[in-house]
């Protein structure tokens, strides 16, 4: 099984496909990864209880379309931060700045 996995990643076609989907190193790529993967998880780790209290209070006091906003906040922050998503964001940063020759 390990040999099959190793042969899969050393296959030239797999290497080419991974290289073709890798974004260019740029400030915009860095900001995108940090903004969409890392910062939301850090906020969730630090402020999840405050955000869920705010959302629950908003659901009690409001009706109509705005309740979707509070439901979304509850869905995103009720469980706290995700170590998987944080590790995924760091992995994307490493992949973004990894040398193509290595």
N, C-alpha and C positions, 0 to 999 in steps of 0.2 A: 504494500500500500504506500509506504513512504517513497519507494522508487518511482511509482506512478505519479505521485504528486511532484516529486523533483523533476521528472522528465516532462511533466506538463509545463512547469514554469521555465524550464530551459529550452522548450520548443521555440524555434525562431519565429513562428507565426504568432505565438502568444506574446513573445517579447515585442514584436512589431505592433500588435494590437494595443498593448499596454502603453507603448511609446506614443502611439497615435492619439490616445485619449488624454494623455497628460497635458495639462495646460502649460502655457509659457510662464516663466518666472516673471512676475510683474507685481507692482504695488497693488494693483486692482485685485489680482488673484489672492494675495496675502490678506488684504482687507476683507474680501468676500468670505474667506474661510474663517477668519477671526470673528467677523460680524455675524455669520449665520450658524456657526457650529460651536465656537468656544465661549463667546460672551453670554449667550443665552443660558448655557449650562452653569457658568459661574454665578450668574444672577439667580438661577434656580437653586443652587446650593446655599446661597447667602440669604435670599429674601423670599423663599417659597412660602413660609408660613404667613408673612405679611401680605403677600399677593393673594393667597387663597382667602384670607380673612376679608380683604378688600372685595374680592369677587363674590363671596357669599353674602356680604352686606349689600352689595350692588344688586344681587339677584332678589334679595328680600324687598328692596325699595323701588325697583324698576320693573316695568313690564314692556312688552313690545319687542322691537327689533334689537334694542341695546342688550337684551338678555343673551343674545348670541355671543357678544363680546365677553361677557362675564363667564359664560359656559366655556369659551375657548381658553380664557385665563385659568379656569379650574382644570381643564383638561391638560394644559401645558405644565402647570406648576404645582398641582396637588400632590404629586408623588415626589417632589423635590428634584434634584439634579440627577442626571444619568451619567454614570462613569463611562459607559460604553460610548455615548455620544461625544463626551469630552475626549476620550482616547481616539475616537474616529477623527475628530477635528485635528488633534495633534498629529495623527498619522497622515492626514492629508497635507498638513504643513511640511512634514518630513518628506513626503513624496514630491511636493512642489519644489522644494529646494535641494532634492537629491540630485547628485551629478548624473548626467546621462551616460558617462563612461563607466561608472561603477556597477 
